[in-house]
Amino acid sequence: MTMSDRRFEDARSMFITQGWKDLIEVLQEYEDAITIDRVHNVEDLFYQKGRLEVIRLLLGYENQIVHEEESI
């Protein structure tokens, strides 16, 4: 088994766990809660933008893995 095969297998195993499903649910709630109403200056804007970027990165991880695996 190659390193890529192991990575995909590990990711698939993680995606079916309740912990992963719970994490995705919480991240979706966080994503929905981020608004520009909390932005009072440029630093706040970049902070909220960074939070949203990380949340979306994690929310898209499963699709990224599926796409990578299909492209091999």
Backbone as JSON Lines, residues from 0, in Angstrom:
{"i":0,"aa":"M","n":[0.84,-1.17,0.0],"ca":[0.0,0.0,0.0],"c":[0.89,1.24,0.0]}
{"i":1,"aa":"T","n":[0.61,2.15,-0.92],"ca":[1.4,3.38,-1.01],"c":[0.96,4.37,0.05]}
{"i":2,"aa":"M","n":[1.75,5.43,0.21],"ca":[1.42,6.47,1.17],"c":[0.09,7.13,0.81]}
{"i":3,"aa":"S","n":[-0.14,7.34,-0.49],"ca":[-1.4,7.95,-0.93],"c":[-2.58,7.05,-0.61]}
{"i":4,"aa":"D","n":[-2.44,5.76,-0.88],"ca":[-3.51,4.8,-0.58],"c":[-3.85,4.83,0.9]}
{"i":5,"aa":"R","n":[-2.83,4.86,1.73],"ca":[-3.03,4.87,3.18],"c":[-3.73,6.15,3.61]}
{"i":6,"aa":"R","n":[-3.32,7.27,3.01],"ca":[-3.93,8.56,3.34],"c":[-5.42,8.55,3.0]}
{"i":7,"aa":"F","n":[-5.77,8.05,1.82],"ca":[-7.17,8.0,1.42],"c":[-7.97,7.06,2.31]}
{"i":8,"aa":"E","n":[-7.4,5.93,2.64],"ca":[-8.07,4.97,3.51],"c":[-8.3,5.57,4.9]}
{"i":9,"aa":"D","n":[-7.29,6.22,5.44],"ca":[-7.42,6.86,6.75],"c":[-8.5,7.95,6.72]}
{"i":10,"aa":"A","n":[-8.5,8.74,5.65],"ca":[-9.48,9.82,5.53],"c":[-10.89,9.24,5.44]}
{"i":11,"aa":"R","n":[-11.1,8.22,4.62],"ca":[-12.42,7.6,4.51],"c":[-12.88,7.05,5.85]}
{"i":12,"aa":"S","n":[-11.97,6.45,6.59],"ca":[-12.32,5.93,7.92],"c":[-12.73,7.06,8.86]}
{"i":13,"aa":"M","n":[-12.07,8.19,8.75],"ca":[-12.4,9.33,9.6],"c":[-13.76,9.92,9.23]}
{"i":14,"aa":"F","n":[-14.05,10.01,7.93],"ca":[-15.28,10.64,7.48],"c":[-16.54,9.92,7.95]}
{"i":15,"aa":"I","n":[-16.45,8.63,8.24],"ca":[-17.66,7.9,8.66],"c":[-17.88,7.94,10.17]}
{"i":16,"aa":"T","n":[-16.96,8.56,10.91],"ca":[-17.1,8.59,12.37],"c":[-18.09,9.67,12.8]}
{"i":17,"aa":"Q","n":[-18.68,9.46,13.94],"ca":[-19.6,10.46,14.49],"c":[-18.85,11.74,14.86]}
{"i":18,"aa":"G","n":[-17.62,11.59,15.29],"ca":[-16.82,12.76,15.62],"c":[-16.64,13.68,14.44]}
{"i":19,"aa":"W","n":[-16.38,13.13,13.25],"ca":[-16.23,13.94,12.04],"c":[-17.54,14.63,11.72]}
{"i":20,"aa":"K","n":[-18.64,13.9,11.79],"ca":[-19.96,14.47,11.5],"c":[-20.28,15.6,12.47]}
{"i":21,"aa":"D","n":[-19.95,15.41,13.75],"ca":[-20.18,16.45,14.75],"c":[-19.32,17.68,14.46]}
{"i":22,"aa":"L","n":[-18.07,17.47,14.1],"ca":[-17.17,18.57,13.77],"c":[-17.72,19.38,12.6]}
{"i":23,"aa":"I","n":[-18.16,18.7,11.56],"ca":[-18.71,19.39,10.39],"c":[-19.93,20.21,10.78]}
{"i":24,"aa":"E","n":[-20.78,19.65,11.62],"ca":[-21.97,20.37,12.07],"c":[-21.59,21.65,12.83]}
{"i":25,"aa":"V","n":[-20.62,21.54,13.72],"ca":[-20.18,22.71,14.49],"c":[-19.53,23.75,13.56]}
{"i":26,"aa":"L","n":[-18.72,23.29,12.63],"ca":[-18.07,24.21,11.7],"c":[-19.09,24.94,10.83]}
{"i":27,"aa":"Q","n":[-20.15,24.24,10.42],"ca":[-21.2,24.89,9.64],"c":[-21.91,25.97,10.47]}
{"i":28,"aa":"E","n":[-22.11,25.7,11.75],"ca":[-22.7,26.7,12.63],"c":[-21.78,27.91,12.77]}
{"i":29,"aa":"Y","n":[-20.49,27.66,12.93],"ca":[-19.52,28.76,13.01],"c":[-19.52,29.58,11.72]}
{"i":30,"aa":"E","n":[-19.54,28.87,10.59],"ca":[-19.53,29.56,9.31],"c":[-20.76,30.47,9.19]}
{"i":31,"aa":"D","n":[-21.91,29.97,9.59],"ca":[-23.13,30.77,9.52],"c":[-23.1,31.96,10.47]}
{"i":32,"aa":"A","n":[-22.38,31.84,11.57],"ca":[-22.35,32.89,12.59],"c":[-21.38,34.03,12.26]}
{"i":33,"aa":"I","n":[-20.47,33.81,11.34],"ca":[-19.5,34.85,11.0],"c":[-20.18,35.87,10.09]}
{"i":34,"aa":"T","n":[-20.21,37.11,10.56],"ca":[-20.81,38.18,9.78],"c":[-19.92,39.41,9.81]}
{"i":35,"aa":"I","n":[-20.19,40.32,8.91],"ca":[-19.41,41.56,8.91],"c":[-19.88,42.5,10.01]}
{"i":36,"aa":"D","n":[-20.97,42.15,10.69],"ca":[-21.45,42.96,11.81],"c":[-20.42,43.03,12.93]}
{"i":37,"aa":"R","n":[-19.56,42.06,13.02],"ca":[-18.54,42.02,14.06],"c":[-17.26,42.76,13.66]}
{"i":38,"aa":"V","n":[-17.26,43.33,12.49],"ca":[-16.06,43.99,11.98],"c":[-16.13,45.47,12.3]}
{"i":39,"aa":"H","n":[-15.15,45.94,13.06],"ca":[-15.1,47.35,13.44],"c":[-13.89,48.06,12.84]}
{"i":40,"aa":"N","n":[-12.94,47.29,12.34],"ca":[-11.75,47.89,11.73],"c":[-11.12,46.87,10.79]}
{"i":41,"aa":"V","n":[-10.04,47.24,10.16],"ca":[-9.38,46.37,9.18],"c":[-8.86,45.09,9.84]}
{"i":42,"aa":"E","n":[-8.34,45.21,11.05],"ca":[-7.82,44.03,11.75],"c":[-8.94,43.01,12.0]}
{"i":43,"aa":"D","n":[-10.11,43.49,12.41],"ca":[-11.26,42.61,12.61],"c":[-11.65,41.93,11.3]}
{"i":44,"aa":"L","n":[-11.63,42.69,10.22],"ca":[-11.99,42.14,8.91],"c":[-11.07,40.99,8.53]}
{"i":45,"aa":"F","n":[-9.77,41.2,8.68],"ca":[-8.82,40.15,8.32],"c":[-8.9,38.96,9.27]}
{"i":46,"aa":"Y","n":[-9.19,39.22,10.53],"ca":[-9.36,38.13,11.5],"c":[-10.56,37.26,11.12]}
{"i":47,"aa":"Q","n":[-11.69,37.9,10.84],"ca":[-12.89,37.15,10.46],"c":[-12.68,36.42,9.12]}
{"i":48,"aa":"K","n":[-11.99,37.08,8.22],"ca":[-11.69,36.45,6.92],"c":[-10.83,35.21,7.12]}
{"i":49,"aa":"G","n":[-9.84,35.29,7.99],"ca":[-8.98,34.15,8.27],"c":[-9.74,33.0,8.91]}
{"i":50,"aa":"R","n":[-10.62,33.32,9.87],"ca":[-11.46,32.29,10.5],"c":[-12.3,31.58,9.45]}
{"i":51,"aa":"L","n":[-12.94,32.37,8.59],"ca":[-13.8,31.8,7.56],"c":[-13.01,30.93,6.59]}
{"i":52,"aa":"E","n":[-11.82,31.35,6.27],"ca":[-10.97,30.58,5.35],"c":[-10.62,29.21,5.94]}
{"i":53,"aa":"V","n":[-10.27,29.17,7.21],"ca":[-9.92,27.9,7.87],"c":[-11.15,27.01,7.97]}
{"i":54,"aa":"I","n":[-12.28,27.58,8.35],"ca":[-13.51,26.8,8.46],"c":[-13.87,26.19,7.11]}
{"i":55,"aa":"R","n":[-13.8,26.98,6.07],"ca":[-14.15,26.47,4.73],"c":[-13.15,25.43,4.25]}
{"i":56,"aa":"L","n":[-11.89,25.58,4.62],"ca":[-10.89,24.58,4.28],"c":[-11.26,23.23,4.9]}
{"i":57,"aa":"L","n":[-11.63,23.25,6.17],"ca":[-12.01,22.01,6.85],"c":[-13.32,21.45,6.31]}
{"i":58,"aa":"L","n":[-14.29,22.33,6.03],"ca":[-15.56,21.86,5.48],"c":[-15.39,21.22,4.1]}
{"i":59,"aa":"G","n":[-14.4,21.66,3.35],"ca":[-14.18,21.12,2.01],"c":[-13.22,19.95,1.96]}
{"i":60,"aa":"Y","n":[-12.67,19.56,3.1],"ca":[-11.64,18.52,3.12],"c":[-12.13,17.19,2.56]}
{"i":61,"aa":"E","n":[-13.33,16.78,2.94],"ca":[-13.85,15.5,2.46],"c":[-14.0,15.51,0.94]}
{"i":62,"aa":"N","n":[-14.55,16.57,0.39],"ca":[-14.68,16.66,-1.07],"c":[-13.33,16.7,-1.75]}
{"i":63,"aa":"Q","n":[-12.37,17.35,-1.14],"ca":[-11.02,17.42,-1.7],"c":[-10.41,16.02,-1.79]}
{"i":64,"aa":"I","n":[-10.55,15.25,-0.72],"ca":[-9.99,13.9,-0.7],"c":[-10.66,13.03,-1.75]}
{"i":65,"aa":"V","n":[-11.98,13.1,-1.83],"ca":[-12.73,12.3,-2.82],"c":[-12.26,12.67,-4.22]}
{"i":66,"aa":"H","n":[-12.13,13.96,-4.49],"ca":[-11.7,14.4,-5.81],"c":[-10.28,13.93,-6.12]}
{"i":67,"aa":"E","n":[-9.39,14.06,-5.16],"ca":[-8.0,13.6,-5.36],"c":[-7.95,12.11,-5.64]}
{"i":68,"aa":"E","n":[-8.73,11.35,-4.88],"ca":[-8.71,9.89,-5.06],"c":[-9.26,9.51,-6.42]}
{"i":69,"aa":"E","n":[-10.3,10.2,-6.88],"ca":[-10.87,9.89,-8.19],"c":[-9.94,10.26,-9.33]}
{"i":70,"aa":"S","n":[-9.08,11.25,-9.12],"ca":[-8.2,11.7,-10.18],"c":[-6.96,10.85,-10.36]}
{"i":71,"aa":"I","n":[-6.77,9.88,-9.46],"ca":[-5.57,9.02,-9.56],"c":[-5.83,7.88,-10.51]}
